[in-house]
């Protein structure tokens, strides 16, 4: 399935950081895969909502830290008006 610009930009930014953000990259990629299975277009807000939902349902402290990091990356990533 074709990736939209938001997905490509986020994944490109993550790949530029290499192994430094490997756990967060893995989480974001898994979220993207799950969202793509349900919808043709994935918006940044969809990724944010999916990460928040997983944060609310997780009690593992290490997993929570990785999810928070992934959320910070997606929320802090510069985005354009086209991501409505």
MARZA-409698 format. One record per atom (N, C-alpha, C): residue in one letter; atom name; y, z, x. Coordinates in steps of 0.2 Angstrom, whole numbers, plus 5000, padded with zeros to 4 digits. Atoms other than C-alpha are relative to their C-alpha. Example, Ala and Ser with C-alpha at 12.3 -4.5 7.8 and 13.67 -1.06 7.14 Angstrom:
MARZA-409698
<resn=A | name=N | py=4994 | pz=5000 | px=5004>
<resn=A | name=CA | py=4978 | pz=5039 | px=5062>
<resn=A | name=C | py=5006 | pz=5000 | px=5004>
<resn=S | name=N | py=4994 | pz=4999 | px=4996>
<resn=S | name=CA | py=4995 | pz=5036 | px=5068>
<resn=S | name=C | py=5005 | pz=5003 | px=4996>
end
This chain:
MARZA-409698
<resn=X | name=N | py=4994 | pz=5000 | px=5004>
<resn=X | name=CA | py=5000 | pz=5000 | px=5000>
<resn=X | name=C | py=5006 | pz=5000 | px=5004>
<resn=X | name=N | py=4994 | pz=5001 | px=4996>
<resn=X | name=CA | py=5017 | pz=4996 | px=5006>
<resn=X | name=C | py=5005 | pz=5006 | px=5000>
<resn=X | name=N | py=4996 | pz=4994 | px=5000>
<resn=X | name=CA | py=5028 | pz=5010 | px=5012>
<resn=X | name=C | py=5008 | pz=4998 | px=4999>
<resn=X | name=N | py=4993 | pz=5002 | px=5001>
<resn=X | name=CA | py=5046 | pz=5011 | px=5007>
<resn=X | name=C | py=5004 | pz=5003 | px=5006>
<resn=X | name=N | py=4996 | pz=4998 | px=4995>
<resn=X | name=CA | py=5061 | pz=5014 | px=5018>
<resn=X | name=C | py=5000 | pz=5007 | px=5002>
<resn=X | name=N | py=5000 | pz=4993 | px=4999>
<resn=X | name=CA | py=5062 | pz=5032 | px=5016>
<resn=X | name=C | py=4994 | pz=5003 | px=5004>
<resn=X | name=N | py=5006 | pz=4999 | px=4997>
<resn=X | name=CA | py=5044 | pz=5034 | px=5021>
<resn=X | name=C | py=5000 | pz=4998 | px=5007>
<resn=X | name=N | py=5000 | pz=5003 | px=4993>
<resn=X | name=CA | py=5046 | pz=5022 | px=5036>
<resn=X | name=C | py=5004 | pz=5004 | px=5005>
<resn=X | name=N | py=4995 | pz=4997 | px=4996>
<resn=X | name=CA | py=5061 | pz=5031 | px=5042>
<resn=X | name=C | py=4998 | pz=5007 | px=5002>
<resn=X | name=N | py=5002 | pz=4993 | px=4999>
<resn=X | name=CA | py=5054 | pz=5049 | px=5041>
<resn=X | name=C | py=4994 | pz=4999 | px=5005>
<resn=X | name=N | py=5006 | pz=5001 | px=4996>
<resn=X | name=CA | py=5037 | pz=5043 | px=5049>
<resn=X | name=C | py=5003 | pz=4998 | px=5007>
<resn=X | name=N | py=4997 | pz=5002 | px=4994>
<resn=X | name=CA | py=5047 | pz=5034 | px=5063>
<resn=X | name=C | py=5003 | pz=5006 | px=5004>
<resn=X | name=N | py=4996 | pz=4994 | px=4996>
<resn=X | name=CA | py=5058 | pz=5050 | px=5067>
<resn=X | name=C | py=4994 | pz=5005 | px=5002>
<resn=X | name=N | py=5005 | pz=4996 | px=4998>
<resn=X | name=CA | py=5042 | pz=5060 | px=5067>
<resn=X | name=C | py=4996 | pz=4998 | px=5007>
<resn=X | name=N | py=5004 | pz=5003 | px=4995>
<resn=X | name=CA | py=5033 | pz=5048 | px=5079>
<resn=X | name=C | py=5004 | pz=5000 | px=5007>
<resn=X | name=N | py=4996 | pz=5000 | px=4994>
<resn=X | name=CA | py=5048 | pz=5048 | px=5091>
<resn=X | name=C | py=5000 | pz=5007 | px=5003>
<resn=X | name=N | py=5001 | pz=4993 | px=4997>
<resn=X | name=CA | py=5045 | pz=5067 | px=5093>
<resn=X | name=C | py=4993 | pz=5001 | px=5003>
<resn=X | name=N | py=5007 | pz=4999 | px=4997>
<resn=X | name=CA | py=5027 | pz=5065 | px=5098>
<resn=X | name=C | py=4996 | pz=5006 | px=4998>
<resn=X | name=N | py=5004 | pz=4994 | px=5001>
<resn=X | name=CA | py=5016 | pz=5080 | px=5099>
<resn=X | name=C | py=5004 | pz=5006 | px=4998>
<resn=X | name=N | py=4996 | pz=4994 | px=5001>
<resn=X | name=CA | py=5030 | pz=5092 | px=5097>
<resn=X | name=C | py=5000 | pz=5002 | px=4993>
<resn=X | name=N | py=5000 | pz=4998 | px=5007>
<resn=X | name=CA | py=5029 | pz=5091 | px=5078>
<resn=X | name=C | py=4993 | pz=4998 | px=4997>
<resn=X | name=N | py=5006 | pz=5003 | px=5003>
<resn=X | name=CA | py=5011 | pz=5086 | px=5076>
<resn=X | name=C | py=4997 | pz=5004 | px=4994>
<resn=X | name=N | py=5003 | pz=4996 | px=5006>
<resn=X | name=CA | py=5006 | pz=5100 | px=5063>
<resn=X | name=C | py=5005 | pz=4998 | px=4994>
<resn=X | name=N | py=4995 | pz=5002 | px=5005>
<resn=X | name=CA | py=5022 | pz=5095 | px=5053>
<resn=X | name=C | py=4998 | pz=4993 | px=4998>
<resn=X | name=N | py=5001 | pz=5007 | px=5002>
<resn=X | name=CA | py=5018 | pz=5077 | px=5054>
<resn=X | name=C | py=4994 | pz=4999 | px=4996>
<resn=X | name=N | py=5006 | pz=5001 | px=5004>
<resn=X | name=CA | py=5000 | pz=5079 | px=5048>
<resn=X | name=C | py=5001 | pz=5002 | px=4993>
<resn=X | name=N | py=4999 | pz=4998 | px=5007>
<resn=X | name=CA | py=5006 | pz=5089 | px=5033>
<resn=X | name=C | py=5004 | pz=4995 | px=4996>
<resn=X | name=N | py=4995 | pz=5005 | px=5003>
<resn=X | name=CA | py=5020 | pz=5076 | px=5029>
<resn=X | name=C | py=4995 | pz=4994 | px=4998>
<resn=X | name=N | py=5004 | pz=5005 | px=5001>
<resn=X | name=CA | py=5007 | pz=5062 | px=5031>
<resn=X | name=C | py=4995 | pz=5001 | px=4994>
<resn=X | name=N | py=5004 | pz=4999 | px=5006>
<resn=X | name=CA | py=4995 | pz=5070 | px=5019>
<resn=X | name=C | py=5003 | pz=5000 | px=4994>
<resn=X | name=N | py=4996 | pz=5000 | px=5006>
<resn=X | name=CA | py=5008 | pz=5073 | px=5006>
<resn=X | name=C | py=5002 | pz=4993 | px=4998>
<resn=X | name=N | py=4998 | pz=5007 | px=5002>
<resn=X | name=CA | py=5014 | pz=5055 | px=5007>
<resn=X | name=C | py=4993 | pz=4996 | px=4998>
<resn=X | name=N | py=5006 | pz=5003 | px=5003>
<resn=X | name=CA | py=4996 | pz=5049 | px=5005>
<resn=X | name=C | py=4998 | pz=5002 | px=4993>
<resn=X | name=N | py=5002 | pz=4998 | px=5007>
<resn=X | name=CA | py=4993 | pz=5060 | px=4990>
<resn=X | name=C | py=5005 | pz=4997 | px=4995>
<resn=X | name=N | py=4995 | pz=5003 | px=5005>
<resn=X | name=CA | py=5009 | pz=5054 | px=4982>
<resn=X | name=C | py=5000 | pz=4993 | px=4999>
<resn=X | name=N | py=5001 | pz=5007 | px=5001>
<resn=X | name=CA | py=5006 | pz=5036 | px=4986>
<resn=X | name=C | py=4994 | pz=4998 | px=4995>
<resn=X | name=N | py=5006 | pz=5001 | px=5004>
<resn=X | name=CA | py=4989 | pz=5038 | px=4977>
<resn=X | name=C | py=5002 | pz=5000 | px=4993>
<resn=X | name=N | py=4997 | pz=5000 | px=5007>
<resn=X | name=CA | py=4999 | pz=5042 | px=4961>
<resn=X | name=C | py=5005 | pz=4996 | px=4998>
<resn=X | name=N | py=4994 | pz=5004 | px=5002>
<resn=X | name=CA | py=5014 | pz=5032 | px=4962>
<resn=X | name=C | py=5001 | pz=4994 | px=5005>
<resn=X | name=N | py=4999 | pz=5006 | px=4995>
<resn=X | name=CA | py=5019 | pz=5015 | px=4970>
<resn=X | name=C | py=5006 | pz=5002 | px=5004>
<resn=X | name=N | py=4994 | pz=4998 | px=4996>
<resn=X | name=CA | py=5036 | pz=5022 | px=4976>
<resn=X | name=C | py=5001 | pz=5007 | px=5001>
<resn=X | name=N | py=5000 | pz=4993 | px=4999>
<resn=X | name=CA | py=5038 | pz=5038 | px=4984>
<resn=X | name=C | py=5007 | pz=5002 | px=5003>
<resn=X | name=N | py=4994 | pz=4998 | px=4998>
<resn=X | name=CA | py=5055 | pz=5046 | px=4986>
<resn=X | name=C | py=5000 | pz=5006 | px=5004>
<resn=X | name=N | py=5000 | pz=4994 | px=4996>
<resn=X | name=CA | py=5061 | pz=5059 | px=4997>
<resn=X | name=C | py=5000 | pz=5007 | px=4996>
<resn=X | name=N | py=5001 | pz=4994 | px=5004>
<resn=X | name=CA | py=5063 | pz=5071 | px=4983>
<resn=X | name=C | py=4993 | pz=5002 | px=4997>
<resn=X | name=N | py=5007 | pz=4999 | px=5002>
<resn=X | name=CA | py=5045 | pz=5068 | px=4978>
<resn=X | name=C | py=4996 | pz=5004 | px=5006>
<resn=X | name=N | py=5003 | pz=4996 | px=4994>
<resn=X | name=CA | py=5040 | pz=5074 | px=4996>
<resn=X | name=C | py=5002 | pz=5007 | px=5000>
<resn=X | name=N | py=4998 | pz=4993 | px=5000>
<resn=X | name=CA | py=5051 | pz=5089 | px=4995>
<resn=X | name=C | py=4997 | pz=5004 | px=4994>
<resn=X | name=N | py=5003 | pz=4997 | px=5005>
<resn=X | name=CA | py=5044 | pz=5094 | px=4978>
<resn=X | name=C | py=4993 | pz=5002 | px=5001>
<resn=X | name=N | py=5007 | pz=4999 | px=4998>
<resn=X | name=CA | py=5026 | pz=5092 | px=4984>
<resn=X | name=C | py=4999 | pz=5006 | px=5005>
<resn=X | name=N | py=5000 | pz=4995 | px=4995>
<resn=X | name=CA | py=5030 | pz=5103 | px=4999>
<resn=X | name=C | py=5001 | pz=5007 | px=4998>
<resn=X | name=N | py=4998 | pz=4994 | px=5003>
<resn=X | name=CA | py=5038 | pz=5116 | px=4989>
<resn=X | name=C | py=4994 | pz=5003 | px=4996>
<resn=X | name=N | py=5005 | pz=4998 | px=5004>
<resn=X | name=CA | py=5023 | pz=5116 | px=4977>
<resn=X | name=C | py=4994 | pz=5003 | px=5004>
<resn=X | name=N | py=5005 | pz=4997 | px=4995>
<resn=X | name=CA | py=5011 | pz=5119 | px=4992>
<resn=X | name=C | py=5002 | pz=5006 | px=5003>
<resn=X | name=N | py=4997 | pz=4994 | px=4997>
<resn=X | name=CA | py=5022 | pz=5132 | px=4999>
<resn=X | name=C | py=4998 | pz=5006 | px=4995>
<resn=X | name=N | py=5001 | pz=4995 | px=5006>
<resn=X | name=CA | py=5021 | pz=5142 | px=4982>
<resn=X | name=C | py=4992 | pz=5001 | px=4999>
<resn=X | name=N | py=5007 | pz=4999 | px=5001>
<resn=X | name=CA | py=5002 | pz=5140 | px=4982>
<resn=X | name=C | py=4996 | pz=5002 | px=5006>
<resn=X | name=N | py=5003 | pz=4999 | px=4994>
<resn=X | name=CA | py=4998 | pz=5145 | px=5000>
<resn=X | name=C | py=5002 | pz=5007 | px=5002>
<resn=X | name=N | py=4999 | pz=4993 | px=4998>
<resn=X | name=CA | py=4996 | pz=5163 | px=5007>
<resn=X | name=C | py=4999 | pz=5000 | px=5008>
<resn=X | name=N | py=5001 | pz=5000 | px=4993>
<resn=X | name=CA | py=4991 | pz=5158 | px=5025>
<resn=X | name=C | py=5006 | pz=5000 | px=5004>
<resn=X | name=N | py=4994 | pz=5000 | px=4997>
<resn=X | name=CA | py=5005 | pz=5163 | px=5036>
<resn=X | name=C | py=5001 | pz=4994 | px=5005>
<resn=X | name=N | py=4999 | pz=5006 | px=4995>
<resn=X | name=CA | py=5002 | pz=5149 | px=5049>
<resn=X | name=C | py=5001 | pz=4994 | px=4996>
<resn=X | name=N | py=4999 | pz=5006 | px=5005>
<resn=X | name=CA | py=5001 | pz=5136 | px=5035>
<resn=X | name=C | py=5007 | pz=5000 | px=4997>
<resn=X | name=N | py=4993 | pz=4999 | px=5003>
<resn=X | name=CA | py=5017 | pz=5143 | px=5027>
<resn=X | name=C | py=5005 | pz=4998 | px=5005>
<resn=X | name=N | py=4995 | pz=5002 | px=4995>
<resn=X | name=CA | py=5026 | pz=5141 | px=5044>
<resn=X | name=C | py=5000 | pz=4992 | px=5001>
<resn=X | name=N | py=5000 | pz=5007 | px=4999>
<resn=X | name=CA | py=5020 | pz=5123 | px=5046>
<resn=X | name=C | py=5003 | pz=4996 | px=4994>
<resn=X | name=N | py=4997 | pz=5003 | px=5006>
<resn=X | name=CA | py=5025 | pz=5119 | px=5028>
<resn=X | name=C | py=5007 | pz=5001 | px=5000>
<resn=X | name=N | py=4993 | pz=4998 | px=5000>
<resn=X | name=CA | py=5042 | pz=5127 | px=5030>
<resn=X | name=C | py=5003 | pz=4995 | px=5005>
<resn=X | name=N | py=4998 | pz=5005 | px=4995>
<resn=X | name=CA | py=5044 | pz=5116 | px=5046>
<resn=X | name=C | py=5001 | pz=4993 | px=4997>
<resn=X | name=N | py=5000 | pz=5007 | px=5003>
<resn=X | name=CA | py=5039 | pz=5100 | px=5037>
<resn=X | name=C | py=5006 | pz=5000 | px=4995>
<resn=X | name=N | py=4995 | pz=5001 | px=5005>
<resn=X | name=CA | py=5051 | pz=5104 | px=5023>
<resn=X | name=C | py=5007 | pz=5000 | px=5003>
<resn=X | name=N | py=4994 | pz=5001 | px=4996>
<resn=X | name=CA | py=5065 | pz=5107 | px=5035>
<resn=X | name=C | py=5001 | pz=4993 | px=5002>
<resn=X | name=N | py=4999 | pz=5007 | px=4997>
<resn=X | name=CA | py=5062 | pz=5090 | px=5043>
<resn=X | name=C | py=5002 | pz=4995 | px=4994>
<resn=X | name=N | py=4998 | pz=5005 | px=5006>
<resn=X | name=CA | py=5062 | pz=5081 | px=5026>
<resn=X | name=C | py=5006 | pz=5001 | px=4997>
<resn=X | name=N | py=4993 | pz=4999 | px=5003>
<resn=X | name=CA | py=5077 | pz=5090 | px=5019>
<resn=X | name=C | py=5005 | pz=4998 | px=5005>
<resn=X | name=N | py=4994 | pz=5001 | px=4995>
<resn=X | name=CA | py=5087 | pz=5089 | px=5035>
<resn=X | name=C | py=5000 | pz=4992 | px=5002>
<resn=X | name=N | py=5000 | pz=5007 | px=4998>
<resn=X | name=CA | py=5082 | pz=5070 | px=5037>
<resn=X | name=C | py=5006 | pz=4997 | px=4997>
<resn=X | name=N | py=4994 | pz=5004 | px=5003>
<resn=X | name=CA | py=5098 | pz=5059 | px=5035>
<resn=X | name=C | py=4997 | pz=4995 | px=4995>
<resn=X | name=N | py=5002 | pz=5005 | px=5005>
<resn=X | name=CA | py=5096 | pz=5049 | px=5019>
<resn=X | name=C | py=5006 | pz=4996 | px=4997>
<resn=X | name=N | py=4994 | pz=5004 | px=5004>
<resn=X | name=CA | py=5106 | pz=5036 | px=5009>
<resn=X | name=C | py=5000 | pz=5001 | px=4993>
<resn=X | name=N | py=4999 | pz=4999 | px=5007>
<resn=X | name=CA | py=5111 | pz=5034 | px=4992>
<resn=X | name=C | py=4995 | pz=4997 | px=4996>
<resn=X | name=N | py=5005 | pz=5004 | px=5003>
<resn=X | name=CA | py=5097 | pz=5022 | px=4988>
<resn=X | name=C | py=4994 | pz=5005 | px=4998>
<resn=X | name=N | py=5005 | pz=4995 | px=5002>
<resn=X | name=CA | py=5085 | pz=5038 | px=4987>
<resn=X | name=C | py=5002 | pz=5004 | px=4994>
<resn=X | name=N | py=4998 | pz=4996 | px=5006>
<resn=X | name=CA | py=5089 | pz=5043 | px=4970>
<resn=X | name=C | py=4994 | pz=5002 | px=4996>
end
